[in-house]
């Protein structure tokens, strides 16, 4: 299972003057569930990933860079 790059997502949130909790409403979930998802404790669905990209203004070409940690 690939992990979320929380540092890039967190930086993007800061750049947009947002908090993780601000993602709860667009994702239709709780702040706690957002935290679980962004910390890799729960999986993100494809639909949730699309919503995150829209809210965080992440281009589709950058999805891999923002959301996947590779084991080098």
mmCIF file of the N, C-alpha and C atoms, coordinates in Angstrom:
data_MODEL
# 
_entry.id   MODEL 
# 
loop_
_atom_site.group_PDB 
_atom_site.id 
_atom_site.type_symbol 
_atom_site.label_atom_id 
_atom_site.label_alt_id 
_atom_site.label_comp_id 
_atom_site.label_asym_id 
_atom_site.label_entity_id 
_atom_site.label_seq_id 
_atom_site.pdbx_PDB_ins_code 
_atom_site.Cartn_x 
_atom_site.Cartn_y 
_atom_site.Cartn_z 
_atom_site.occupancy 
_atom_site.B_iso_or_equiv 
_atom_site.pdbx_formal_charge 
_atom_site.auth_seq_id 
_atom_site.auth_comp_id 
_atom_site.auth_asym_id 
_atom_site.auth_atom_id 
_atom_site.pdbx_PDB_model_num 
ATOM 1   N N  . UNK A 1 1  ? 0.843   -1.179 0.000   1.00 0.00 ? 1  UNK A N  1 
ATOM 2   C CA . UNK A 1 1  ? 0.000   0.000  0.000   1.00 0.00 ? 1  UNK A CA 1 
ATOM 3   C C  . UNK A 1 1  ? 0.886   1.239  0.000   1.00 0.00 ? 1  UNK A C  1 
ATOM 4   N N  . UNK A 1 2  ? 0.599   2.166  -0.890  1.00 0.00 ? 2  UNK A N  1 
ATOM 5   C CA . UNK A 1 2  ? 1.372   3.393  -0.953  1.00 0.00 ? 2  UNK A CA 1 
ATOM 6   C C  . UNK A 1 2  ? 0.830   4.397  0.044   1.00 0.00 ? 2  UNK A C  1 
ATOM 7   N N  . UNK A 1 3  ? 1.742   5.212  0.560   1.00 0.00 ? 3  UNK A N  1 
ATOM 8   C CA . UNK A 1 3  ? 1.356   6.183  1.581   1.00 0.00 ? 3  UNK A CA 1 
ATOM 9   C C  . UNK A 1 3  ? 1.219   7.571  0.994   1.00 0.00 ? 3  UNK A C  1 
ATOM 10  N N  . UNK A 1 4  ? 0.446   8.363  1.680   1.00 0.00 ? 4  UNK A N  1 
ATOM 11  C CA . UNK A 1 4  ? 0.233   9.756  1.319   1.00 0.00 ? 4  UNK A CA 1 
ATOM 12  C C  . UNK A 1 4  ? 1.440   10.575 1.738   1.00 0.00 ? 4  UNK A C  1 
ATOM 13  N N  . UNK A 1 5  ? 1.838   11.506 0.904   1.00 0.00 ? 5  UNK A N  1 
ATOM 14  C CA . UNK A 1 5  ? 2.931   12.414 1.253   1.00 0.00 ? 5  UNK A CA 1 
ATOM 15  C C  . UNK A 1 5  ? 2.338   13.556 2.066   1.00 0.00 ? 5  UNK A C  1 
ATOM 16  N N  . UNK A 1 6  ? 2.237   13.351 3.372   1.00 0.00 ? 6  UNK A N  1 
ATOM 17  C CA . UNK A 1 6  ? 1.576   14.334 4.225   1.00 0.00 ? 6  UNK A CA 1 
ATOM 18  C C  . UNK A 1 6  ? 2.300   15.672 4.265   1.00 0.00 ? 6  UNK A C  1 
ATOM 19  N N  . UNK A 1 7  ? 3.601   15.674 4.064   1.00 0.00 ? 7  UNK A N  1 
ATOM 20  C CA . UNK A 1 7  ? 4.337   16.946 4.107   1.00 0.00 ? 7  UNK A CA 1 
ATOM 21  C C  . UNK A 1 7  ? 3.930   17.853 2.946   1.00 0.00 ? 7  UNK A C  1 
ATOM 22  N N  . UNK A 1 8  ? 3.772   17.292 1.765   1.00 0.00 ? 8  UNK A N  1 
ATOM 23  C CA . UNK A 1 8  ? 3.357   18.101 0.606   1.00 0.00 ? 8  UNK A CA 1 
ATOM 24  C C  . UNK A 1 8  ? 1.917   18.575 0.753   1.00 0.00 ? 8  UNK A C  1 
ATOM 25  N N  . UNK A 1 9  ? 1.049   17.703 1.222   1.00 0.00 ? 9  UNK A N  1 
ATOM 26  C CA . UNK A 1 9  ? -0.352  18.070 1.413   1.00 0.00 ? 9  UNK A CA 1 
ATOM 27  C C  . UNK A 1 9  ? -0.458  19.142 2.494   1.00 0.00 ? 9  UNK A C  1 
ATOM 28  N N  . UNK A 1 10 ? 0.277   18.973 3.585   1.00 0.00 ? 10 UNK A N  1 
ATOM 29  C CA . UNK A 1 10 ? 0.259   19.966 4.668   1.00 0.00 ? 10 UNK A CA 1 
ATOM 30  C C  . UNK A 1 10 ? 0.772   21.312 4.189   1.00 0.00 ? 10 UNK A C  1 
ATOM 31  N N  . UNK A 1 11 ? 1.821   21.298 3.387   1.00 0.00 ? 11 UNK A N  1 
ATOM 32  C CA . UNK A 1 11 ? 2.356   22.551 2.855   1.00 0.00 ? 11 UNK A CA 1 
ATOM 33  C C  . UNK A 1 11 ? 1.336   23.218 1.936   1.00 0.00 ? 11 UNK A C  1 
ATOM 34  N N  . UNK A 1 12 ? 0.654   22.420 1.139   1.00 0.00 ? 12 UNK A N  1 
ATOM 35  C CA . UNK A 1 12 ? -0.365  22.964 0.238   1.00 0.00 ? 12 UNK A CA 1 
ATOM 36  C C  . UNK A 1 12 ? -1.498  23.607 1.040   1.00 0.00 ? 12 UNK A C  1 
ATOM 37  N N  . UNK A 1 13 ? -1.901  22.958 2.116   1.00 0.00 ? 13 UNK A N  1 
ATOM 38  C CA . UNK A 1 13 ? -2.926  23.529 2.986   1.00 0.00 ? 13 UNK A CA 1 
ATOM 39  C C  . UNK A 1 13 ? -2.465  24.874 3.541   1.00 0.00 ? 13 UNK A C  1 
ATOM 40  N N  . UNK A 1 14 ? -1.220  24.949 4.000   1.00 0.00 ? 14 UNK A N  1 
ATOM 41  C CA . UNK A 1 14 ? -0.689  26.215 4.522   1.00 0.00 ? 14 UNK A CA 1 
ATOM 42  C C  . UNK A 1 14 ? -0.667  27.285 3.442   1.00 0.00 ? 14 UNK A C  1 
ATOM 43  N N  . UNK A 1 15 ? -0.244  26.907 2.243   1.00 0.00 ? 15 UNK A N  1 
ATOM 44  C CA . UNK A 1 15 ? -0.188  27.863 1.129   1.00 0.00 ? 15 UNK A CA 1 
ATOM 45  C C  . UNK A 1 15 ? -1.562  28.471 0.842   1.00 0.00 ? 15 UNK A C  1 
ATOM 46  N N  . UNK A 1 16 ? -2.601  27.672 1.031   1.00 0.00 ? 16 UNK A N  1 
ATOM 47  C CA . UNK A 1 16 ? -3.970  28.117 0.760   1.00 0.00 ? 16 UNK A CA 1 
ATOM 48  C C  . UNK A 1 16 ? -4.669  28.649 2.016   1.00 0.00 ? 16 UNK A C  1 
ATOM 49  N N  . UNK A 1 17 ? -3.902  28.772 3.108   1.00 0.00 ? 17 UNK A N  1 
ATOM 50  C CA . UNK A 1 17 ? -4.439  29.258 4.391   1.00 0.00 ? 17 UNK A CA 1 
ATOM 51  C C  . UNK A 1 17 ? -5.620  28.408 4.847   1.00 0.00 ? 17 UNK A C  1 
ATOM 52  N N  . UNK A 1 18 ? -5.431  27.094 4.761   1.00 0.00 ? 18 UNK A N  1 
ATOM 53  C CA . UNK A 1 18 ? -6.467  26.138 5.146   1.00 0.00 ? 18 UNK A CA 1 
ATOM 54  C C  . UNK A 1 18 ? -5.931  25.206 6.224   1.00 0.00 ? 18 UNK A C  1 
ATOM 55  N N  . UNK A 1 19 ? -6.851  24.510 6.856   1.00 0.00 ? 19 UNK A N  1 
ATOM 56  C CA . UNK A 1 19 ? -6.515  23.471 7.825   1.00 0.00 ? 19 UNK A CA 1 
ATOM 57  C C  . UNK A 1 19 ? -7.120  22.158 7.346   1.00 0.00 ? 19 UNK A C  1 
ATOM 58  N N  . UNK A 1 20 ? -6.619  21.065 7.901   1.00 0.00 ? 20 UNK A N  1 
ATOM 59  C CA . UNK A 1 20 ? -7.162  19.756 7.530   1.00 0.00 ? 20 UNK A CA 1 
ATOM 60  C C  . UNK A 1 20 ? -8.673  19.703 7.736   1.00 0.00 ? 20 UNK A C  1 
ATOM 61  N N  . UNK A 1 21 ? -9.131  20.327 8.810   1.00 0.00 ? 21 UNK A N  1 
ATOM 62  C CA . UNK A 1 21 ? -10.564 20.325 9.107   1.00 0.00 ? 21 UNK A CA 1 
ATOM 63  C C  . UNK A 1 21 ? -11.406 20.986 8.032   1.00 0.00 ? 21 UNK A C  1 
ATOM 64  N N  . UNK A 1 22 ? -10.797 21.900 7.270   1.00 0.00 ? 22 UNK A N  1 
ATOM 65  C CA . UNK A 1 22 ? -11.523 22.569 6.186   1.00 0.00 ? 22 UNK A CA 1 
ATOM 66  C C  . UNK A 1 22 ? -11.876 21.608 5.054   1.00 0.00 ? 22 UNK A C  1 
ATOM 67  N N  . UNK A 1 23 ? -11.259 20.442 5.060   1.00 0.00 ? 23 UNK A N  1 
ATOM 68  C CA . UNK A 1 23 ? -11.519 19.456 4.009   1.00 0.00 ? 23 UNK A CA 1 
ATOM 69  C C  . UNK A 1 23 ? -12.697 18.543 4.348   1.00 0.00 ? 23 UNK A C  1 
ATOM 70  N N  . UNK A 1 24 ? -13.151 18.586 5.589   1.00 0.00 ? 24 UNK A N  1 
ATOM 71  C CA . UNK A 1 24 ? -14.216 17.674 6.028   1.00 0.00 ? 24 UNK A CA 1 
ATOM 72  C C  . UNK A 1 24 ? -15.506 17.872 5.241   1.00 0.00 ? 24 UNK A C  1 
ATOM 73  N N  . UNK A 1 25 ? -15.953 19.105 5.115   1.00 0.00 ? 25 UNK A N  1 
ATOM 74  C CA . UNK A 1 25 ? -17.226 19.352 4.427   1.00 0.00 ? 25 UNK A CA 1 
ATOM 75  C C  . UNK A 1 25 ? -17.182 18.927 2.957   1.00 0.00 ? 25 UNK A C  1 
ATOM 76  N N  . UNK A 1 26 ? -16.162 19.353 2.177   1.00 0.00 ? 26 UNK A N  1 
ATOM 77  C CA . UNK A 1 26 ? -16.133 18.922 0.775   1.00 0.00 ? 26 UNK A CA 1 
ATOM 78  C C  . UNK A 1 26 ? -16.065 17.399 0.621   1.00 0.00 ? 26 UNK A C  1 
ATOM 79  N N  . UNK A 1 27 ? -15.404 16.738 1.577   1.00 0.00 ? 27 UNK A N  1 
ATOM 80  C CA . UNK A 1 27 ? -15.294 15.282 1.507   1.00 0.00 ? 27 UNK A CA 1 
ATOM 81  C C  . UNK A 1 27 ? -16.522 14.585 2.095   1.00 0.00 ? 27 UNK A C  1 
ATOM 82  N N  . UNK A 1 28 ? -17.393 15.360 2.739   1.00 0.00 ? 28 UNK A N  1 
ATOM 83  C CA . UNK A 1 28 ? -18.595 14.778 3.329   1.00 0.00 ? 28 UNK A CA 1 
ATOM 84  C C  . UNK A 1 28 ? -18.297 13.861 4.499   1.00 0.00 ? 28 UNK A C  1 
ATOM 85  N N  . UNK A 1 29 ? -17.321 14.250 5.316   1.00 0.00 ? 29 UNK A N  1 
ATOM 86  C CA . UNK A 1 29 ? -16.913 13.421 6.441   1.00 0.00 ? 29 UNK A CA 1 
ATOM 87  C C  . UNK A 1 29 ? -16.566 14.298 7.633   1.00 0.00 ? 29 UNK A C  1 
ATOM 88  N N  . UNK A 1 30 ? -16.027 13.686 8.662   1.00 0.00 ? 30 UNK A N  1 
ATOM 89  C CA . UNK A 1 30 ? -15.661 14.419 9.870   1.00 0.00 ? 30 UNK A CA 1 
ATOM 90  C C  . UNK A 1 30 ? -14.205 14.876 9.815   1.00 0.00 ? 30 UNK A C  1 
ATOM 91  N N  . UNK A 1 31 ? -13.873 15.829 10.673  1.00 0.00 ? 31 UNK A N  1 
ATOM 92  C CA . UNK A 1 31 ? -12.484 16.289 10.771  1.00 0.00 ? 31 UNK A CA 1 
ATOM 93  C C  . UNK A 1 31 ? -11.569 15.136 11.170  1.00 0.00 ? 31 UNK A C  1 
ATOM 94  N N  . UNK A 1 32 ? -12.054 14.292 12.076  1.00 0.00 ? 32 UNK A N  1 
ATOM 95  C CA . UNK A 1 32 ? -11.253 13.157 12.523  1.00 0.00 ? 32 UNK A CA 1 
ATOM 96  C C  . UNK A 1 32 ? -10.983 12.191 11.370  1.00 0.00 ? 32 UNK A C  1 
ATOM 97  N N  . UNK A 1 33 ? -11.987 11.932 10.549  1.00 0.00 ? 33 UNK A N  1 
ATOM 98  C CA . UNK A 1 33 ? -11.806 11.024 9.423   1.00 0.00 ? 33 UNK A CA 1 
ATOM 99  C C  . UNK A 1 33 ? -10.841 11.615 8.399   1.00 0.00 ? 33 UNK A C  1 
ATOM 100 N N  . UNK A 1 34 ? -10.895 12.926 8.190   1.00 0.00 ? 34 UNK A N  1 
ATOM 101 C CA . UNK A 1 34 ? -9.938  13.588 7.298   1.00 0.00 ? 34 UNK A CA 1 
ATOM 102 C C  . UNK A 1 34 ? -8.529  13.365 7.826   1.00 0.00 ? 34 UNK A C  1 
ATOM 103 N N  . UNK A 1 35 ? -8.347  13.542 9.119   1.00 0.00 ? 35 UNK A N  1 
ATOM 104 C CA . UNK A 1 35 ? -7.038  13.336 9.727   1.00 0.00 ? 35 UNK A CA 1 
ATOM 105 C C  . UNK A 1 35 ? -6.567  11.898 9.521   1.00 0.00 ? 35 UNK A C  1 
ATOM 106 N N  . UNK A 1 36 ? -7.458  10.926 9.729   1.00 0.00 ? 36 UNK A N  1 
ATOM 107 C CA . UNK A 1 36 ? -7.101  9.524  9.504   1.00 0.00 ? 36 UNK A CA 1 
ATOM 108 C C  . UNK A 1 36 ? -6.673  9.295  8.060   1.00 0.00 ? 36 UNK A C  1 
ATOM 109 N N  . UNK A 1 37 ? -7.420  9.855  7.129   1.00 0.00 ? 37 UNK A N  1 
ATOM 110 C CA . UNK A 1 37 ? -7.114  9.664  5.714   1.00 0.00 ? 37 UNK A CA 1 
ATOM 111 C C  . UNK A 1 37 ? -5.787  10.312 5.336   1.00 0.00 ? 37 UNK A C  1 
ATOM 112 N N  . UNK A 1 38 ? -5.560  11.530 5.816   1.00 0.00 ? 38 UNK A N  1 
ATOM 113 C CA . UNK A 1 38 ? -4.328  12.228 5.463   1.00 0.00 ? 38 UNK A CA 1 
ATOM 114 C C  . UNK A 1 38 ? -3.109  11.657 6.179   1.00 0.00 ? 38 UNK A C  1 
ATOM 115 N N  . UNK A 1 39 ? -3.332  10.920 7.257   1.00 0.00 ? 39 UNK A N  1 
ATOM 116 C CA . UNK A 1 39 ? -2.227  10.277 7.965   1.00 0.00 ? 39 UNK A CA 1 
ATOM 117 C C  . UNK A 1 39 ? -2.058  8.816  7.564   1.00 0.00 ? 39 UNK A C  1 
ATOM 118 N N  . UNK A 1 40 ? -2.815  8.387  6.555   1.00 0.00 ? 40 UNK A N  1 
ATOM 119 C CA . UNK A 1 40 ? -2.663  7.038  6.026   1.00 0.00 ? 40 UNK A CA 1 
ATOM 120 C C  . UNK A 1 40 ? -3.303  5.942  6.857   1.00 0.00 ? 40 UNK A C  1 
ATOM 121 N N  . UNK A 1 41 ? -4.144  6.300  7.817   1.00 0.00 ? 41 UNK A N  1 
ATOM 122 C CA . UNK A 1 41 ? -4.797  5.287  8.646   1.00 0.00 ? 41 UNK A CA 1 
ATOM 123 C C  . UNK A 1 41 ? -6.063  4.754  7.991   1.00 0.00 ? 41 UNK A C  1 
ATOM 124 N N  . UNK A 1 42 ? -6.592  5.488  7.030   1.00 0.00 ? 42 UNK A N  1 
ATOM 125 C CA . UNK A 1 42 ? -7.738  5.069  6.215   1.00 0.00 ? 42 UNK A CA 1 
ATOM 126 C C  . UNK A 1 42 ? -7.396  5.388  4.761   1.00 0.00 ? 42 UNK A C  1 
ATOM 127 N N  . UNK A 1 43 ? -7.874  4.559  3.875   1.00 0.00 ? 43 UNK A N  1 
ATOM 128 C CA . UNK A 1 43 ? -7.608  4.798  2.453   1.00 0.00 ? 43 UNK A CA 1 
ATOM 129 C C  . UNK A 1 43 ? -8.475  5.914  1.895   1.00 0.00 ? 43 UNK A C  1 
ATOM 130 N N  . UNK A 1 44 ? -7.919  6.604  0.919   1.00 0.00 ? 44 UNK A N  1 
ATOM 131 C CA . UNK A 1 44 ? -8.668  7.603  0.157   1.00 0.00 ? 44 UNK A CA 1 
ATOM 132 C C  . UNK A 1 44 ? -9.276  6.920  -1.057  1.00 0.00 ? 44 UNK A C  1 
ATOM 133 N N  . UNK A 1 45 ? -10.526 7.196  -1.329  1.00 0.00 ? 45 UNK A N  1 
ATOM 134 C CA . UNK A 1 45 ? -11.141 6.672  -2.543  1.00 0.00 ? 45 UNK A CA 1 
ATOM 135 C C  . UNK A 1 45 ? -10.725 7.559  -3.719  1.00 0.00 ? 45 UNK A C  1 
ATOM 136 N N  . UNK A 1 46 ? -10.951 7.083  -4.913  1.00 0.00 ? 46 UNK A N  1 
ATOM 137 C CA . UNK A 1 46 ? -10.646 7.871  -6.105  1.00 0.00 ? 46 UNK A CA 1 
ATOM 138 C C  . UNK A 1 46 ? -11.473 9.154  -6.097  1.00 0.00 ? 46 UNK A C  1 
ATOM 139 N N  . UNK A 1 47 ? -12.729 9.047  -5.716  1.00 0.00 ? 47 UNK A N  1 
ATOM 140 C CA . UNK A 1 47 ? -13.597 10.227 -5.655  1.00 0.00 ? 47 UNK A CA 1 
ATOM 141 C C  . UNK A 1 47 ? -13.076 11.237 -4.635  1.00 0.00 ? 47 UNK A C  1 
ATOM 142 N N  . UNK A 1 48 ? -12.629 10.761 -3.478  1.00 0.00 ? 48 UNK A N  1 
ATOM 143 C CA . UNK A 1 48 ? -12.075 11.659 -2.458  1.00 0.00 ? 48 UNK A CA 1 
ATOM 144 C C  . UNK A 1 48 ? -10.800 12.328 -2.957  1.00 0.00 ? 48 UNK A C  1 
ATOM 145 N N  . UNK A 1 49 ? -9.993  11.586 -3.666  1.00 0.00 ? 49 UNK A N  1 
ATOM 146 C CA . UNK A 1 49 ? -8.762  12.140 -4.228  1.00 0.00 ? 49 UNK A CA 1 
ATOM 147 C C  . UNK A 1 49 ? -9.085  13.245 -5.231  1.00 0.00 ? 49 UNK A C  1 
ATOM 148 N N  . UNK A 1 50 ? -10.109 13.024 -6.051  1.00 0.00 ? 50 UNK A N  1 
ATOM 149 C CA . UNK A 1 50 ? -10.535 14.051 -7.008  1.00 0.00 ? 50 UNK A CA 1 
ATOM 150 C C  . UNK A 1 50 ? -11.010 15.307 -6.286  1.00 0.00 ? 50 UNK A C  1 
ATOM 151 N N  . UNK A 1 51 ? -11.768 15.125 -5.219  1.00 0.00 ? 51 UNK A N  1 
ATOM 152 C CA . UNK A 1 51 ? -12.258 16.269 -4.442  1.00 0.00 ? 51 UNK A CA 1 
ATOM 153 C C  . UNK A 1 51 ? -11.088 17.020 -3.819  1.00 0.00 ? 51 UNK A C  1 
ATOM 154 N N  . UNK A 1 52 ? -10.138 16.294 -3.248  1.00 0.00 ? 52 UNK A N  1 
ATOM 155 C CA . UNK A 1 52 ? -8.965  16.944 -2.657  1.00 0.00 ? 52 UNK A CA 1 
ATOM 156 C C  . UNK A 1 52 ? -8.207  17.757 -3.698  1.00 0.00 ? 52 UNK A C  1 
ATOM 157 N N  . UNK A 1 53 ? -8.062  17.215 -4.884  1.00 0.00 ? 53 UNK A N  1 
ATOM 158 C CA . UNK A 1 53 ? -7.363  17.939 -5.950  1.00 0.00 ? 53 UNK A CA 1 
ATOM 159 C C  . UNK A 1 53 ? -8.095  19.231 -6.299  1.00 0.00 ? 53 UNK A C  1 
ATOM 160 N N  . UNK A 1 54 ? -9.407  19.166 -6.352  1.00 0.00 ? 54 UNK A N  1 
ATOM 161 C CA . UNK A 1 54 ? -10.190 20.374 -6.649  1.00 0.00 ? 54 UNK A CA 1 
ATOM 162 C C  . UNK A 1 54 ? -10.038 21.409 -5.539  1.00 0.00 ? 54 UNK A C  1 
ATOM 163 N N  . UNK A 1 55 ? -10.221 20.986 -4.298  1.00 0.00 ? 55 UNK A N  1 
ATOM 164 C CA . UNK A 1 55 ? -10.172 21.906 -3.161  1.00 0.00 ? 55 UNK A CA 1 
ATOM 165 C C  . UNK A 1 55 ? -8.770  22.485 -2.981  1.00 0.00 ? 55 UNK A C  1 
ATOM 166 N N  . UNK A 1 56 ? -7.756  21.646 -3.142  1.00 0.00 ? 56 UNK A N  1 
ATOM 167 C CA . UNK A 1 56 ? -6.371  22.082 -2.939  1.00 0.00 ? 56 UNK A CA 1 
ATOM 168 C C  . UNK A 1 56 ? -5.738  22.650 -4.207  1.00 0.00 ? 56 UNK A C  1 
ATOM 169 N N  . UNK A 1 57 ? -6.530  22.711 -5.278  1.00 0.00 ? 57 UNK A N  1 
ATOM 170 C CA . UNK A 1 57 ? -6.071  23.268 -6.555  1.00 0.00 ? 57 UNK A CA 1 
ATOM 171 C C  . UNK A 1 57 ? -4.787  22.586 -7.036  1.00 0.00 ? 57 UNK A C  1 
ATOM 172 N N  . UNK A 1 58 ? -4.852  21.262 -7.050  1.00 0.00 ? 58 UNK A N  1 
ATOM 173 C CA . UNK A 1 58 ? -3.731  20.449 -7.508  1.00 0.00 ? 58 UNK A CA 1 
ATOM 174 C C  . UNK A 1 58 ? -4.047  19.962 -8.911  1.00 0.00 ? 58 UNK A C  1 
ATOM 175 N N  . UNK A 1 59 ? -3.173  20.249 -9.843  1.00 0.00 ? 59 UNK A N  1 
ATOM 176 C CA . UNK A 1 59 ? -3.320  19.825 -11.230 1.00 0.00 ? 59 UNK A CA 1 
ATOM 177 C C  . UNK A 1 59 ? -3.216  18.302 -11.312 1.00 0.00 ? 59 UNK A C  1 
ATOM 178 N N  . UNK A 1 60 ? -3.952  17.718 -12.233 1.00 0.00 ? 60 UNK A N  1 
ATOM 179 C CA . UNK A 1 60 ? -3.930  16.260 -12.366 1.00 0.00 ? 60 UNK A CA 1 
ATOM 180 C C  . UNK A 1 60 ? -2.529  15.719 -12.633 1.00 0.00 ? 60 UNK A C  1 
ATOM 181 N N  . UNK A 1 61 ? -1.687  16.506 -13.269 1.00 0.00 ? 61 UNK A N  1 
ATOM 182 C CA . UNK A 1 61 ? -0.314  16.075 -13.520 1.00 0.00 ? 61 UNK A CA 1 
ATOM 183 C C  . UNK A 1 61 ? 0.551   16.039 -12.272 1.00 0.00 ? 61 UNK A C  1 
ATOM 184 N N  . UNK A 1 62 ? 0.079   16.658 -11.199 1.00 0.00 ? 62 UNK A N  1 
ATOM 185 C CA . UNK A 1 62 ? 0.839   16.708 -9.949  1.00 0.00 ? 62 UNK A CA 1 
ATOM 186 C C  . UNK A 1 62 ? 0.307   15.760 -8.881  1.00 0.00 ? 62 UNK A C  1 
ATOM 187 N N  . UNK A 1 63 ? -0.732  15.021 -9.180  1.00 0.00 ? 63 UNK A N  1 
ATOM 188 C CA . UNK A 1 63 ? -1.366  14.151 -8.190  1.00 0.00 ? 63 UNK A CA 1 
ATOM 189 C C  . UNK A 1 63 ? -0.352  13.194 -7.576  1.00 0.00 ? 63 UNK A C  1 
ATOM 190 N N  . UNK A 1 64 ? 0.427   12.535 -8.395  1.00 0.00 ? 64 UNK A N  1 
ATOM 191 C CA . UNK A 1 64 ? 1.396   11.564 -7.897  1.00 0.00 ? 64 UNK A CA 1 
ATOM 192 C C  . UNK A 1 64 ? 2.401   12.241 -6.974  1.00 0.00 ? 64 UNK A C  1 
ATOM 193 N N  . UNK A 1 65 ? 2.869   13.432 -7.357  1.00 0.00 ? 65 UNK A N  1 
ATOM 194 C CA . UNK A 1 65 ? 3.850   14.156 -6.545  1.00 0.00 ? 65 UNK A CA 1 
ATOM 195 C C  . UNK A 1 65 ? 3.301   14.525 -5.174  1.00 0.00 ? 65 UNK A C  1 
ATOM 196 N N  . UNK A 1 66 ? 2.036   14.863 -5.109  1.00 0.00 ? 66 UNK A N  1 
ATOM 197 C CA . UNK A 1 66 ? 1.429   15.292 -3.848  1.00 0.00 ? 66 UNK A CA 1 
ATOM 198 C C  . UNK A 1 66 ? 0.989   14.143 -2.960  1.00 0.00 ? 66 UNK A C  1 
ATOM 199 N N  . UNK A 1 67 ? 0.531   13.077 -3.560  1.00 0.00 ? 67 UNK A N  1 
ATOM 200 C CA . UNK A 1 67 ? -0.152  12.071 -2.767  1.00 0.00 ? 67 UNK A CA 1 
ATOM 201 C C  . UNK A 1 67 ? 0.554   10.737 -2.594  1.00 0.00 ? 67 UNK A C  1 
ATOM 202 N N  . UNK A 1 68 ? 1.686   10.529 -3.234  1.00 0.00 ? 68 UNK A N  1 
ATOM 203 C CA . UNK A 1 68 ? 2.317   9.217  -3.139  1.00 0.00 ? 68 UNK A CA 1 
ATOM 204 C C  . UNK A 1 68 ? 3.761   9.340  -2.677  1.00 0.00 ? 68 UNK A C  1 
ATOM 205 N N  . UNK A 1 69 ? 4.099   8.541  -1.678  1.00 0.00 ? 69 UNK A N  1 
ATOM 206 C CA . UNK A 1 69 ? 5.475   8.432  -1.210  1.00 0.00 ? 69 UNK A CA 1 
ATOM 207 C C  . UNK A 1 69 ? 6.046   7.182  -1.858  1.00 0.00 ? 69 UNK A C  1 
ATOM 208 N N  . UNK A 1 70 ? 7.157   7.337  -2.530  1.00 0.00 ? 70 UNK A N  1 
ATOM 209 C CA . UNK A 1 70 ? 7.782   6.181  -3.164  1.00 0.00 ? 70 UNK A CA 1 
ATOM 210 C C  . UNK A 1 70 ? 8.899   5.657  -2.279  1.00 0.00 ? 70 UNK A C  1 
ATOM 211 N N  . UNK A 1 71 ? 9.072   4.363  -2.285  1.00 0.00 ? 71 UNK A N  1 
ATOM 212 C CA . UNK A 1 71 ? 10.166  3.734  -1.550  1.00 0.00 ? 71 UNK A CA 1 
ATOM 213 C C  . UNK A 1 71 ? 11.373  3.668  -2.464  1.00 0.00 ? 71 UNK A C  1 
ATOM 214 N N  . UNK A 1 72 ? 12.327  4.545  -2.217  1.00 0.00 ? 72 UNK A N  1 
ATOM 215 C CA . UNK A 1 72 ? 13.540  4.576  -3.051  1.00 0.00 ? 72 UNK A CA 1 
ATOM 216 C C  . UNK A 1 72 ? 14.607  3.686  -2.479  1.00 0.00 ? 72 UNK A C  1 
# 
